[in-house]
Amino acid sequence: MAFYLCDDPKRDIPGGVVANIYAHEKPRFFAIMMTLNEDTPVSKINYSGTTVTFRHFIPGENELAHYLLMVSDNIDGAKYEELAEKLKQAVEWFVSIVADEAEVEKIEHMFLDPINENLKPAQLIKFGKTGEHLLNFGMGAKGFKSEEDALQFMHKEFGISQDRLFFERMVNLIA
């Protein structure tokens, strides 16, 4: 796979960012990978661009690591579908690097569950310690102080009744 981990030796990576990834084959992009844990402050996230959320088992531990991967520069101006597929390839590549560093053959990874079948690829994530929520909708990610705020946003942006969202939703929990 044609990806590189990028770093700037003159600057520290901001808190929560674990990697910068460059895809050098079309569609080319730069992406930022943030770690997500139970106390990650997400309510101020308001990102517009192709995104994907995933988790993988931490080698030697019975825990999961969660991440948000966001395209920061769509170099070729690729369409969402192309970038989303390439981001998934970047996730597989990243997880293979984690496995190599841990000297294990393979690490299982999963993409987070969608809110419901009608709202793929949208995912709603609740953070256990803060009670905040992160909505990843594939073409962006937005944080909220509460689930009610997230449901109101989805009603306004996606045109789905709040009652239907309330009863037909899957919330991913990071606790």
C-alpha positions in Angstrom: 0.0 0.0 0.0 1.2 3.5 -0.8 1.2 5.4 2.4 3.7 7.2 4.6 3.7 8.3 8.2 4.7 12.0 8.3 6.2 14.0 11.0 7.6 17.6 11.4 10.8 17.5 13.4 10.5 21.2 14.2 7.0 21.0 15.7 5.3 18.8 18.3 2.2 17.0 17.1 -0.9 18.5 18.9 -2.4 16.6 21.8 -4.6 13.7 20.7 -3.0 13.4 17.2 -1.1 10.1 16.9 -0.2 10.2 13.2 -0.2 12.2 10.0 -0.6 10.0 6.9 0.2 10.8 3.3 -1.2 8.8 0.4 1.2 9.3 -2.5 -0.9 7.4 -5.1 -4.1 8.8 -6.5 -6.3 9.8 -4.9 -3.5 11.5 -3.0 -4.2 13.1 0.5 -2.8 14.1 3.8 -4.8 12.9 6.8 -4.7 13.5 10.6 -5.3 10.6 13.0 -6.7 11.4 16.4 -6.9 9.0 19.3 -10.3 8.8 21.0 -10.7 7.7 24.6 -13.3 8.0 27.3 -12.2 11.5 28.3 -11.5 12.9 24.9 -13.0 16.4 24.8 -14.9 16.3 21.5 -17.7 18.9 21.8 -15.6 21.5 20.0 -14.8 19.3 17.0 -16.4 20.7 13.8 -14.6 19.2 10.9 -15.7 19.2 7.2 -14.0 16.6 5.0 -13.8 12.9 4.5 -13.6 11.0 7.8 -13.6 7.4 9.1 -13.7 6.0 12.7 -12.2 2.7 13.7 -10.9 0.6 16.5 -8.3 -2.1 17.0 -7.2 -4.4 19.8 -4.1 -3.2 21.6 -1.5 -6.0 21.4 -0.9 -7.7 24.8 -3.9 -6.1 26.4 -7.6 -6.8 26.5 -8.5 -3.2 25.4 -9.5 -1.4 22.3 -7.9 1.7 20.8 -10.3 4.1 19.0 -9.4 6.6 16.3 -10.8 9.3 14.0 -9.0 9.6 10.7 -9.7 13.0 8.9 -8.5 14.1 5.4 -6.8 17.4 5.9 -5.7 17.9 2.3 -7.5 16.3 -0.7 -4.7 16.9 -3.1 -6.4 15.6 -6.2 -9.9 16.9 -5.4 -11.2 13.3 -5.3 -14.8 12.5 -4.7 -16.0 11.4 -1.3 -16.5 7.7 -2.4 -12.9 7.5 -3.7 -11.4 9.1 -0.5 -13.5 7.0 1.8 -12.3 3.8 0.2 -8.7 5.0 0.3 -9.0 6.0 4.0 -10.1 2.4 4.8 -7.0 1.2 3.0 -4.9 3.6 5.1 -6.5 2.2 8.3 -5.5 -1.3 7.3 -2.0 -0.1 6.5 -1.8 1.7 9.9 -3.0 -1.3 11.8 -0.4 -3.5 10.0 2.3 -1.1 11.3 1.0 -1.3 14.8 1.1 -5.1 14.5 4.7 -5.0 13.1 5.8 -2.8 16.0 4.2 -5.1 18.5 5.8 -8.1 16.8 2.5 -9.8 16.3 1.2 -11.4 13.0 -2.1 -9.5 12.8 -4.3 -7.1 14.8 -8.0 -7.2 14.3 -9.6 -3.9 13.5 -13.2 -2.8 13.0 -15.0 0.3 11.7 -17.5 1.6 14.1 -21.2 0.7 13.8 -23.5 3.0 11.9 -26.3 4.8 13.6 -28.8 2.7 11.6 -29.0 1.0 8.2 -30.5 4.2 6.7 -27.8 6.5 7.9 -24.6 4.7 6.7 -21.8 5.7 7.2 -22.9 8.0 10.1 -21.7 6.9 13.5 -22.6 8.3 16.9 -20.0 7.9 19.6 -20.6 8.6 23.3 -17.6 9.3 25.6 -18.1 7.7 29.0 -16.4 10.2 31.3 -17.5 13.4 29.6 -20.9 12.4 28.4 -20.0 14.2 25.1 -20.9 12.8 21.7 -19.1 12.7 18.4 -21.1 12.3 15.2 -19.0 11.1 12.3 -21.0 11.3 9.1 -18.3 10.4 6.5 -18.1 13.9 5.1 -17.3 15.4 8.4 -17.3 15.0 12.2 -19.0 17.2 14.7 -18.9 17.1 18.5 -21.8 17.8 20.9 -22.2 18.3 24.7 -25.1 15.9 24.8 -26.9 13.2 22.9 -29.9 15.5 22.6 -27.8 18.1 20.8 -26.5 15.4 18.4 -30.1 14.2 17.7 -31.3 17.7 17.0 -28.4 18.3 14.6 -29.2 15.0 12.8 -32.8 15.9 12.6 -32.0 19.3 11.1 -29.2 18.1 8.7 -30.6 14.7 7.7 -34.3 15.5 7.9 -35.1 12.5 10.0 -37.7 12.8 12.8 -36.2 12.9 16.3 -38.6 10.1 17.4 -37.3 7.8 14.7 -33.7 8.7 15.5 -34.3 8.1 19.2 -35.7 4.6 18.7 -33.7 3.4 15.7 -30.1 4.3 16.6 -26.9 2.6 17.6 -24.5 4.5 19.8 -20.9 3.4 20.0 -19.6 3.8 23.6 -16.0 4.6 24.6 -15.8 3.9 28.3 
